[in-house]
């Protein structure tokens, strides 16, 4: 299959190289700020475990055991949440505070005032709020569902998907470390408060999983676009569904009060740019 690099008995996949490179960057950041970071040794230890895991699975993945091969393809998706949460522990190493005042200023310049203030007031209906919360919550299923769909429909495209996905996620995580912003979550208790099941689900996710600092650009929007562009390569019914859900998700980031307008806009732009760059790199270096 395109993308497999056999090196000294190891079958590395394209996203293995991206993940190893990101781990090296994080270890370097931790080592150079060792005394400023609580439990710095745990960061290093867990990332070294990650390196060991990648080498082990690259060593034993021979495309003979379907389960091992599937894990090799899929494993970054299992780790994204933990890596994301780690950015919340690293994002005060380079800047003390958050850039929300600047983002609110940009929102004001672009829209007169942040869309968070007026979006919900324009369409406050509870059923509309529930739909946008559903769209927002769907993000957390979008990445693995896209993997499953591409894997089942056109398996040769799954490594391209994983490469573009990892490339985009890791760039976003580095931005969150060096340019932390909380986003519009301070408005979430005021705007889009009504809803039903999916409002409660999103509230629970933010209570238990979200960190301060990972708002700009909106990786929800950027990654959703990366998923959509990968699905466009294989077509089918899920791509058509995503043509509706991805724009809804983008609007939901602002409607639900979790992102500023500039977060959403830069999410669209960055997602497209990251997809194009990563696709070019994949074709240039990994497509046989």
C-alpha positions as CSV (number, residue, x, y, z in Angstrom):
1,X,0.0,0.0,0.0
2,X,1.2,3.6,-0.7
3,X,2.8,5.3,2.3
4,X,4.5,2.3,4.0
5,X,8.2,3.0,4.5
6,X,10.2,-0.1,5.3
7,X,13.3,0.9,7.3
8,X,15.6,-1.6,9.0
9,X,12.8,-4.1,9.6
10,X,10.3,-1.4,10.6
11,X,7.1,-0.7,8.6
12,X,6.6,3.0,9.3
13,X,3.4,4.7,8.2
14,X,3.4,8.4,7.2
15,X,1.6,9.5,10.3
16,X,4.2,7.7,12.4
17,X,6.8,10.2,11.2
18,X,4.5,13.2,12.0
19,X,3.8,11.8,15.5
20,X,7.4,11.2,16.3
21,X,8.4,14.7,15.1
22,X,5.7,16.2,17.3
23,X,6.8,14.2,20.3
24,X,10.4,15.4,19.8
25,X,9.2,19.0,19.8
26,X,7.2,18.5,23.0
27,X,10.1,16.8,24.7
28,X,12.4,19.7,23.7
29,X,9.9,22.2,25.1
30,X,9.6,20.3,28.4
31,X,13.4,19.9,28.8
32,X,14.0,23.6,28.1
33,X,11.4,24.6,30.6
34,X,11.8,21.7,33.1
35,X,11.9,23.8,36.2
36,X,8.8,25.8,35.2
37,X,6.6,22.9,34.6
38,X,4.9,20.7,37.3
39,X,5.5,17.0,36.8
40,X,7.8,17.6,33.8
41,X,9.2,14.2,34.2
42,X,5.8,12.7,33.5
43,X,5.5,14.5,30.3
44,X,8.8,13.1,29.1
45,X,8.1,9.6,30.4
46,X,4.7,9.4,28.7
47,X,6.0,10.7,25.4
48,X,8.9,8.2,25.5
49,X,6.3,5.5,26.0
50,X,4.6,6.9,22.9
51,X,7.8,6.6,20.9
52,X,8.3,3.0,22.1
53,X,4.8,2.2,21.1
54,X,5.3,3.5,17.6
55,X,8.5,1.6,17.1
56,X,6.9,-1.6,18.5
57,X,3.9,-1.4,16.3
58,X,6.0,-0.5,13.2
59,X,8.2,-3.5,14.0
60,X,5.3,-6.1,14.4
61,X,2.9,-4.7,11.7
62,X,3.5,-7.0,8.7
63,X,0.0,-6.7,7.3
64,X,-0.5,-10.3,8.4
65,X,-2.5,-9.5,11.5
66,X,-5.4,-7.3,10.6
67,X,-6.0,-6.1,14.1
68,X,-2.4,-4.9,14.5
69,X,-2.5,-3.2,11.1
70,X,-5.8,-1.5,12.0
71,X,-4.4,-0.2,15.3
72,X,-1.3,1.0,13.4
73,X,-3.6,3.0,11.1
74,X,-5.9,4.3,13.8
75,X,-3.8,4.9,17.0
76,X,-3.3,8.7,16.7
77,X,-7.1,9.2,17.0
78,X,-7.0,7.5,20.4
79,X,-4.3,9.9,21.6
80,X,-5.5,13.3,20.2
81,X,-7.6,14.1,23.3
82,X,-4.7,13.5,25.6
83,X,-2.3,15.5,23.5
84,X,-4.8,18.3,23.3
85,X,-5.2,18.4,27.1
86,X,-1.5,18.5,27.4
87,X,-1.4,21.8,25.5
88,X,-3.4,23.3,28.4
89,X,-0.5,22.5,30.7
90,X,2.2,23.9,28.4
91,X,0.5,27.1,27.1
92,X,1.6,29.3,29.9
93,X,5.3,28.6,29.4
94,X,5.7,31.2,26.7
95,X,3.0,33.7,27.5
96,X,1.4,34.5,30.9
97,X,-2.3,34.8,30.2
98,X,-4.5,34.5,27.1
99,X,-5.0,36.5,23.9
100,X,-8.7,36.9,24.2
101,X,-8.7,40.7,24.4
102,X,-6.9,40.8,21.1
103,X,-9.4,38.3,19.5
104,X,-12.4,40.3,20.8
105,X,-10.8,43.4,19.4
106,X,-10.5,41.7,16.0
107,X,-14.1,40.5,16.3
108,X,-15.3,44.0,16.9
109,X,-13.3,45.3,14.0
110,X,-14.7,42.7,11.6
111,X,-18.3,42.5,12.9
112,X,-19.0,45.6,14.9
113,X,-19.2,43.4,17.9
114,X,-18.5,39.8,18.5
115,X,-21.1,37.5,16.8
116,X,-21.4,35.7,20.1
117,X,-23.5,38.7,21.3
118,X,-26.0,38.8,18.5
119,X,-26.1,35.3,16.9
120,X,-28.2,33.7,19.6
121,X,-30.3,36.8,20.0
122,X,-31.2,36.6,16.3
123,X,-32.4,33.0,16.5
124,X,-33.0,32.0,20.1
125,X,-35.4,29.2,19.5
126,X,-34.7,26.2,21.6
127,X,-35.0,23.7,18.8
128,X,-32.4,25.7,16.8
129,X,-30.1,25.8,19.8
130,X,-30.5,22.0,20.1
131,X,-29.6,21.5,16.4
132,X,-26.5,23.6,16.7
133,X,-25.4,21.7,19.9
134,X,-26.0,18.5,18.0
135,X,-23.8,19.8,15.2
136,X,-21.1,20.8,17.7
137,X,-21.3,17.5,19.5
138,X,-21.0,15.6,16.3
139,X,-17.4,16.8,16.0
140,X,-16.3,14.3,18.6
141,X,-17.6,11.4,16.4
142,X,-16.6,13.0,13.1
143,X,-12.9,12.0,13.1
144,X,-13.3,8.3,13.9
145,X,-16.4,8.0,11.7
146,X,-14.5,9.5,8.8
147,X,-11.8,7.0,9.3
148,X,-14.2,4.0,9.4
149,X,-16.0,5.2,6.3
150,X,-12.8,5.8,4.2
151,X,-11.4,2.5,5.5
152,X,-14.5,0.6,4.4
153,X,-15.2,2.4,1.2
154,X,-11.7,3.1,-0.2
155,X,-9.0,1.7,2.0
156,X,-6.1,3.0,-0.1
157,X,-7.1,6.6,0.9
158,X,-7.0,6.0,4.7
159,X,-3.3,6.8,5.0
160,X,-3.7,10.0,3.1
161,X,-6.5,10.9,5.6
162,X,-4.5,10.0,8.6
163,X,-1.5,12.0,7.4
164,X,-3.5,15.1,6.7
165,X,-5.4,14.7,10.0
166,X,-2.3,14.3,12.1
167,X,-0.5,17.1,10.3
168,X,-3.4,19.5,11.0
169,X,-3.9,18.4,14.6
170,X,-0.3,18.8,15.5
171,X,0.0,22.2,13.9
172,X,-3.1,23.4,15.8
173,X,-1.7,22.0,19.1
174,X,1.5,23.9,18.6
175,X,-0.4,27.1,17.9
176,X,-2.4,26.6,21.1
177,X,0.8,26.3,23.1
178,X,2.3,29.5,21.7
179,X,-0.9,31.5,21.2
180,X,-3.3,30.5,23.9
181,X,-6.9,31.8,23.9
182,X,-9.9,30.7,26.0
183,X,-12.4,31.6,23.4
184,X,-16.0,32.6,23.9
185,X,-16.8,30.1,26.7
186,X,-17.2,32.9,29.1
187,X,-20.4,33.8,27.2
188,X,-21.7,30.2,27.1
189,X,-23.7,30.7,30.3
190,X,-25.4,33.7,28.9
191,X,-26.0,32.8,25.2
192,X,-27.5,29.6,23.8
193,X,-28.4,28.4,27.2
194,X,-31.5,26.5,26.1
195,X,-31.6,23.1,24.6
196,X,-32.4,19.4,25.2
197,X,-30.2,16.4,25.1
198,X,-27.3,17.6,23.0
199,X,-26.9,20.8,25.0
200,X,-26.4,18.7,28.1
201,X,-23.9,16.5,26.2
202,X,-21.8,19.5,25.1
203,X,-21.9,20.9,28.6
204,X,-20.6,17.7,30.0
205,X,-17.8,17.5,27.4
206,X,-16.7,21.0,28.2
207,X,-16.8,20.3,31.9
208,X,-14.7,17.2,31.7
209,X,-12.5,17.4,28.6
210,X,-11.9,21.0,27.5
211,X,-8.8,23.1,28.5
212,X,-8.1,26.8,28.6
213,X,-6.1,28.0,25.6
214,X,-7.2,25.9,22.6
215,X,-9.6,28.3,20.9
216,X,-7.7,30.1,18.1
217,X,-8.0,29.1,15.3
218,X,-11.0,26.8,15.8
219,X,-9.6,23.3,15.4
220,X,-13.2,22.1,15.4
221,X,-13.8,24.0,12.2
222,X,-10.4,23.3,10.7
223,X,-10.4,19.5,11.4
224,X,-14.0,19.2,10.2
225,X,-13.0,20.7,6.9
226,X,-10.0,18.4,6.7
227,X,-12.4,15.5,7.2
228,X,-14.8,16.8,4.5
229,X,-12.0,17.3,2.0
230,X,-10.8,13.8,2.6
231,X,-14.3,12.5,2.2
232,X,-14.6,14.3,-1.1
233,X,-11.9,12.0,-2.4
234,X,-14.0,8.9,-1.9
235,X,-17.5,10.4,-2.3
236,X,-20.6,8.5,-1.1
237,X,-23.5,9.2,1.2
238,X,-21.4,10.2,4.3
239,X,-19.7,12.9,2.2
240,X,-23.1,14.3,1.3
241,X,-24.2,14.3,5.0
242,X,-21.0,16.1,5.9
243,X,-21.7,18.8,3.4
244,X,-24.5,19.8,5.7
245,X,-23.0,19.0,9.1
246,X,-19.6,20.8,8.6
247,X,-21.1,24.2,7.9
248,X,-23.6,23.7,10.7
249,X,-20.7,22.8,13.0
250,X,-18.8,25.9,12.0
251,X,-21.7,28.1,12.8
252,X,-22.3,26.2,16.0
253,X,-18.9,27.1,17.4
254,X,-20.0,30.7,17.5
255,X,-23.8,30.2,18.1
256,X,-23.1,28.0,21.2
257,X,-20.8,30.6,22.6
258,X,-17.5,28.6,22.5
259,X,-15.6,30.5,19.8
260,X,-15.3,34.0,18.5
261,X,-16.1,34.9,15.0
262,X,-12.4,35.2,14.1
263,X,-11.8,31.7,15.5
264,X,-14.3,30.3,13.0
265,X,-13.0,32.2,10.1
266,X,-9.4,31.3,10.7
267,X,-10.5,27.8,11.3
268,X,-11.9,27.6,7.8
269,X,-8.8,29.2,6.3
270,X,-6.3,27.3,8.3
271,X,-8.1,23.9,7.7
272,X,-8.0,24.4,4.0
273,X,-4.3,25.5,4.0
274,X,-3.2,22.7,6.2
275,X,-5.0,20.1,4.1
276,X,-3.4,21.4,0.9
277,X,0.1,21.5,2.4
278,X,-0.2,18.0,4.0
279,X,-1.8,16.5,0.8
280,X,1.2,17.9,-1.2
281,X,3.7,16.5,1.3
282,X,1.9,13.1,1.3
283,X,1.9,12.8,-2.5
284,X,5.5,14.1,-2.8
285,X,7.1,11.8,-0.2
286,X,4.8,8.9,0.4
287,X,2.7,8.2,-2.7
288,X,4.3,5.4,-4.8
